[in-house]
Amino acid sequence: MRLNVFALPALLAFFLSLNSLIAQLPWIGGILEHKPQQHIAETQPEQNEPVREERLVKLASGQTITSLLTAQGITQDAANDAADTLSDVFSAKKFKAGQEFRLNLEHDADGTRLVKLAFAPDATQRIELGLNGEESFTAQRIARETQKRMVAVRGDIDGSFIVSARRAGVPRSVAMQMTRTLSYDVDFQRDIHRGDKFAVMFEAEYDDQGDIIRADNLQYVYLASAKSKPISMYRYDGKMYHADGRDVRRALLKTPVDGARMSSGFGMRRHPVLGYSAMHKGVDFAAPTGTPVYAAGDGKVEKASRFSSYGNYVKIRHNGTYSTAYAHLSRYGKGIRPGARVTQGQVIGYVGSTGRSTGPHLHFEVLQGGAQVNPKKVASLGTDKLNKTELAKFQGMIKQYDTQFASLIAKDQPKLAQNTVGTTATTTVR
């Protein structure tokens, strides 16, 4: 076949353009060269990240640290290892029911793993346990930095005394101290009224986070009522004294049970069980079963047993003139038996409804020369007062207390405490 020489340039141009097209579209070249295209699938790795959790748990009565951990899903071996490691820095015998633990856990398909455990056995230290690598634990004791500060609070009574104090920001421990100290002079059922004023100064201990961790050193308490004279009490040489130097504790407690409601006073009344009028030779305080009952004064236990219609009964002789009696108790306090010495404010029993009783309450009697008398008429067991020299020192200290209180109240109010109720009073910390 003859090739037309005039067609050669056009044919050459066609092949050149085809080669250029193949270079721009490589898949055409693959087809022309009969090479199949390779497809590589990318497989994503399977995700199995553990779920992390922080949990707060409390040690139950009779529970061990090992059983507490296994109850959270920790294996027995891991719980044993954790408890054994903890024993290097903290004895298991020191654990108390109610101790709170902060646990850091990891959960995955293989189960639950303990990553970290922390707790504070007291205000001065923190114990931490954590994983050292994958298998073993390590524990350490960490000292907590604390700071003591003086705190001043003042407020108004609106409801019960304790609730009013708590609402003002007073820690419960201090509110209870205020109640017990004032109860030598105050009948909280009859002497407290809405609008009465109170003030308190006490020492508190704060942790490194600025939270109060302990408050139990009452320095000053004040109560002013429109219907009675103001009461001021100051701490001096480890005791609380009135501003005139009288020892607060020389009086009998007027209310020997916390938070109780006086349900029946001294005098004639219609007997709730017998149904006829009779002399009620004591004072009844209604309170839940198990509420602690306190000795109204220092003395010696004369009787602690079942006694006629009184049920479980305790009688305390305070001196040659006065005795007090406590009836319908559910049980007795530790060590309370005839001949035992007790101090004012010591728990001598617990509220109950034993004997002739319609419900849980304390029947409280004051006996003078063996005969029941109205507790409100007994002002004091004596005149234990500071001598002239000590009184001069005490009065100088009162001026310092008053100046310090005024200075604290004048300052800005920072965070006082946890677990307070409302903010209707002035609270200051130095």
C-alpha positions in Angstrom: 0.0 0.0 0.0 1.3 3.4 -0.9 1.3 6.1 1.7 0.3 9.5 0.5 3.2 11.7 1.4 0.8 14.6 1.8 -1.0 12.7 4.6 2.1 12.1 6.8 2.2 15.5 8.5 -1.5 15.1 9.6 -0.9 11.6 10.8 2.1 12.6 12.8 0.1 15.5 14.5 -2.7 13.0 15.5 -0.2 10.7 17.3 1.4 13.6 19.1 -2.0 14.9 20.4 -3.0 11.3 21.5 0.2 10.9 23.5 -0.4 14.2 25.2 -3.9 13.2 26.2 -2.7 9.9 27.7 -0.1 11.9 29.8 -2.9 14.1 31.2 -5.3 11.1 32.0 -3.2 8.3 33.5 -6.2 5.9 33.8 -6.3 5.8 30.0 -2.7 4.6 30.1 -3.6 2.0 32.6 -6.4 0.7 30.3 -4.1 0.8 27.3 -1.4 -1.1 29.1 -3.9 -3.6 30.6 -2.8 -3.0 34.2 -5.7 -3.3 36.7 -6.1 -0.4 39.2 -5.3 -1.3 42.8 -7.7 -0.2 45.6 -6.3 -0.3 49.3 -8.9 -0.2 52.1 -7.9 1.7 55.3 -9.2 0.0 58.4 -9.8 2.2 61.5 -8.4 0.9 64.7 -11.1 -0.3 67.2 -11.7 2.2 70.0 -11.8 0.9 73.6 -11.1 3.8 75.9 -11.9 3.3 79.6 -14.7 5.3 81.3 -13.4 7.4 84.2 -15.5 8.2 87.2 -15.0 10.1 90.5 -17.1 8.7 93.4 -17.6 9.7 97.1 -18.3 6.8 99.4 -18.6 6.4 103.2 -17.4 3.6 105.4 -20.4 1.8 107.0 -20.4 0.6 110.6 -18.5 -2.7 110.8 -17.2 -2.4 107.2 -13.5 -2.7 106.3 -11.7 -0.8 103.6 -11.4 -4.0 101.6 -15.1 -4.7 101.7 -15.8 -1.0 100.8 -13.7 -1.3 97.7 -15.1 -4.6 96.6 -18.6 -3.1 97.0 -17.6 -0.6 94.3 -16.6 -3.3 91.8 -12.9 -3.5 92.6 -11.6 -7.1 92.4 -10.7 -8.8 95.7 -7.0 -9.0 94.9 -6.8 -5.3 94.0 -8.8 -4.4 97.1 -6.4 -6.5 99.3 -3.4 -4.8 97.7 -4.9 -1.3 98.2 -5.7 -2.0 101.9 -2.2 -3.5 102.5 -0.5 -0.5 101.0 -2.7 1.9 103.0 -1.6 0.2 106.2 1.9 1.4 105.6 0.8 5.0 106.3 -2.5 4.6 108.2 -3.6 1.9 110.6 -6.9 0.1 109.7 -7.8 0.2 113.4 -8.2 4.0 113.2 -10.9 3.9 110.5 -14.3 5.1 111.9 -17.8 4.6 110.5 -18.8 7.5 108.4 -15.2 8.2 107.1 -15.6 9.6 103.6 -13.4 8.4 100.7 -12.9 10.0 97.3 -12.3 7.3 94.6 -11.1 7.7 91.1 -12.2 4.6 89.0 -11.8 3.4 85.5 -14.4 1.1 83.9 -13.8 -1.0 80.7 -14.6 -4.4 79.3 -12.3 -6.1 81.8 -14.1 -4.5 84.9 -13.5 -1.7 87.3 -10.0 -0.5 88.3 -9.1 1.7 91.3 -6.8 4.5 90.1 -6.8 6.8 93.2 -8.2 6.9 96.7 -8.0 9.9 99.0 -9.4 10.7 102.5 -8.8 13.1 105.4 -8.8 11.2 108.7 -8.6 14.6 110.5 -8.1 18.3 109.9 -4.3 18.0 109.8 -3.6 15.3 107.3 -4.7 13.7 104.0 -4.0 10.2 102.9 -3.6 9.4 99.2 -3.2 6.1 97.4 -2.6 5.7 93.7 -1.4 3.3 91.1 2.4 3.0 90.7 2.5 1.8 87.1 -0.1 -0.8 86.0 -0.3 -3.2 88.9 1.0 -1.9 92.3 -0.2 0.9 94.6 1.7 3.5 96.5 0.4 5.5 99.5 1.5 8.8 101.1 0.5 10.9 104.1 0.2 14.6 103.2 0.2 17.3 106.0 -2.6 19.8 105.5 -1.8 23.5 106.2 -4.3 25.0 108.6 -4.8 28.4 110.0 -6.6 29.5 113.2 -8.7 32.6 113.0 -11.0 34.4 115.4 -14.6 34.7 114.1 -17.3 37.1 115.2 -21.0 36.7 114.4 -24.1 38.7 115.4 -27.7 38.3 114.5 -31.4 38.3 115.4 -33.6 35.5 116.8 -36.2 34.3 114.3 -37.5 30.9 115.3 -35.4 28.6 117.5 -32.1 29.8 118.9 -30.0 27.1 117.1 -31.7 27.6 113.7 -31.2 31.4 114.1 -27.5 30.9 114.9 -27.0 28.5 112.0 -28.8 30.9 109.6 -26.3 33.6 110.7 -23.4 31.3 109.7 -22.5 29.9 113.1 -21.1 26.3 112.7 -23.3 23.7 114.4 -20.6 22.8 117.0 -20.4 26.4 118.2 -24.2 26.8 118.1 -24.5 23.8 120.5 -21.8 25.3 122.7 -23.7 28.6 122.8 -26.9 26.7 123.8 -25.2 24.8 126.6 -23.4 27.8 128.0 -26.5 30.0 128.0 -28.7 27.2 129.3 -27.4 27.8 132.8 -29.3 31.1 132.8 -31.8 30.8 129.9 -34.9 28.8 129.6 -35.0 28.4 125.8 -38.7 27.7 125.8 -39.8 30.8 127.6 -36.9 33.3 127.6 -36.2 33.5 123.9 -38.4 35.7 121.6 -38.4 36.8 118.0 -36.3 39.9 117.6 -33.9 39.1 120.5 -30.2 39.8 119.7 -27.3 37.5 120.0 -23.5 37.7 119.4 -20.7 35.2 119.6 -16.9 35.1 119.1 -15.1 31.9 118.7 -11.9 30.4 117.3 -12.0 28.5 114.0 -9.5 26.5 112.0 -9.4 26.8 108.2 -7.8 24.5 105.7 -5.7 25.6 102.7 -8.8 26.0 100.6 -10.3 28.6 103.0 -13.0 26.2 104.3 -13.7 25.9 108.0 -12.7 22.5 109.3 -13.0 22.9 113.1 -14.8 25.4 115.3 -15.1 24.5 119.0 -13.5 27.2 121.2 -16.2 29.6 122.3 -14.7 32.9 123.6 -17.7 35.2 124.1 -21.5 34.9 123.9 -24.1 37.6 124.3 -27.9 37.5 124.4 -30.2 40.5 124.7 -33.9 40.2 125.2 -36.5 43.0 125.4 -38.0 41.1 128.4 -34.9 40.4 130.5 -31.5 41.8 131.2 -28.7 41.2 128.6 -26.4 38.3 129.3 -22.6 38.5 128.5 -20.3 35.5 129.1 -16.5 35.4 128.5 -13.9 32.7 128.6 -11.2 33.1 131.2 -8.7 30.6 132.4 -10.5 27.7 130.6 -14.0 28.6 132.0 -16.9 30.8 131.1 -17.7 33.7 133.4 -20.4 36.3 133.6 -19.2 39.9 133.2 -19.2 40.3 137.0 -16.9 37.4 137.5 -19.5 34.7 138.5 -18.7 31.2 137.2 -21.4 30.3 134.7 -21.3 26.6 135.6 -22.2 27.2 139.3 -25.9 27.4 138.2 -27.9 24.3 137.5 -28.7 23.7 133.8 -32.3 24.9 133.2 -32.6 22.8 130.1 -30.7 19.5 130.5 -31.6 18.2 127.0 -30.7 19.8 123.6 -33.4 21.1 121.3 -36.3 20.0 123.6 -39.7 21.6 123.9 -41.0 22.1 127.4 -44.3 20.2 127.3 -45.4 20.6 131.0 -44.3 23.0 133.7 -44.0 22.7 137.5 -47.4 22.9 139.4 -50.9 21.7 139.3 -52.1 20.0 136.1 -54.5 17.4 134.8 -52.5 14.1 134.7 -52.3 12.9 131.1 -52.5 9.2 132.1 -54.5 9.1 135.3 -57.0 11.8 134.1 -57.3 13.8 137.4 -55.6 17.0 138.6 -52.4 16.5 140.6 -49.3 18.3 141.5 -46.6 18.0 138.8 -43.4 18.1 140.8 -41.0 18.6 137.9 -40.7 19.9 134.3 -41.3 17.8 131.2 -39.2 18.3 128.0 -40.5 16.6 124.9 -37.8 15.3 122.6 -37.2 12.3 120.3 -36.2 9.0 121.8 -32.4 8.7 122.1 -31.8 12.5 122.6 -28.9 12.9 125.0 -29.7 14.1 128.6 -27.1 16.0 130.5 -26.2 16.3 134.2 -27.6 19.6 135.4 -24.5 20.1 137.6 -21.4 18.4 139.1 -22.2 15.7 141.6 -22.5 12.0 142.5 -25.0 9.5 141.2 -27.2 8.2 144.0 -29.6 6.1 141.9 -29.5 4.7 138.4 -32.2 2.1 138.0 -35.8 1.4 137.3 -37.9 3.3 139.8 -41.7 3.0 140.1 -43.7 5.0 137.5 -40.6 7.0 136.7 -39.2 4.1 134.6 -35.5 4.3 134.0 -34.4 6.9 136.5 -31.2 8.7 137.5 -30.7 10.8 140.7 -27.7 13.0 141.2 -26.7 14.7 144.5 -24.9 18.0 143.9 -24.2 19.1 147.4 -25.7 18.9 150.9 -28.8 20.8 149.7 -29.6 20.1 146.1 -30.2 17.0 144.0 -31.7 16.5 140.5 -33.6 13.6 139.0 -34.2 12.4 135.4 -37.0 10.0 134.6 -38.5 7.9 131.7 -35.0 7.4 130.2 -34.6 4.9 127.3 -31.1 3.9 128.6 -28.3 5.2 130.7 -25.1 7.0 129.8 -21.8 5.3 129.8 -20.5 4.6 133.3 -23.6 5.9 135.0 -24.1 3.9 138.1 -24.6 4.6 141.9 -21.4 6.2 143.3 -20.1 7.5 139.9 -19.0 11.1 139.8 -20.4 13.2 137.0 -19.6 16.7 135.7 -22.0 19.3 134.5 -23.0 18.7 130.9 -22.0 15.0 130.9 -24.4 12.6 129.2 -26.2 10.6 131.9 -28.9 9.0 129.8 -31.1 9.3 126.8 -34.7 10.4 126.3 -37.3 7.6 126.3 -40.8 6.7 127.4 -40.3 4.1 130.1 -42.6 3.9 133.1 -45.9 5.8 133.2 -45.5 7.9 130.1 -47.6 8.8 127.0 -44.6 9.4 124.7 -40.9 10.1 124.6 -39.9 13.0 127.0 -37.6 13.8 129.9 -39.2 14.4 133.4 -36.7 16.6 135.2 -36.8 17.4 138.9 -34.8 19.6 141.3 -34.9 18.6 144.9 -34.0 20.9 147.8 -33.5 19.1 151.1 -35.2 16.1 149.6 -38.4 17.9 148.4 -39.1 18.8 144.8 -39.0 22.5 144.0 -39.6 24.6 140.9 -36.4 24.5 138.9 -36.9 28.1 137.8 -36.6 29.2 141.4 -33.2 27.7 141.9 -30.8 30.3 140.6 -27.4 28.9 141.7 -25.7 26.2 143.7 -23.3 28.7 145.3 -21.4 31.9 144.7 -18.2 30.8 143.0 -16.8 34.1 142.0 -13.3 35.3 140.9 -11.3 36.9 143.8 -10.4 40.6 143.7 -7.0 40.0 141.9 -8.4 37.6 139.3 -11.4 39.8 138.8 -9.2 42.8 137.9 -7.4 40.6 135.3 -10.7 39.3 134.0 -12.2 42.8 133.6 -9.1 43.9 131.6 -9.5 40.9 129.4 -13.2 41.8 128.8 -12.1 45.1 127.3 -9.8 43.3 125.0 -12.6 40.9 123.9 -15.0 43.7 123.3 -12.4 45.7 121.3 -11.6 42.6 119.2 -15.2 41.8 118.6 -16.0 45.3 117.4 -12.9 45.3 115.1 -14.0 42.0 113.5 -17.6 43.0 113.0 -16.4 46.2 111.3 -14.4 44.3 108.7 -15.8 42.9 105.3 -17.5 39.6 105.5 -15.5 36.8 103.9 -16.6 33.1 103.5 -17.2 31.8 107.0 -18.2 28.2 107.0 -19.8 25.4 105.1 -23.3 24.1 105.8 -24.8 27.4 106.8 -28.4 28.4 106.3 -29.1 31.8 104.7 -27.3 35.0 105.4 -29.3 37.3 107.7 -26.5 38.4 110.0 -23.1 39.9 110.2 -20.2 37.5 110.2 -16.5 38.4 110.2 -13.2 36.5 110.3 -9.8 37.7 111.0 
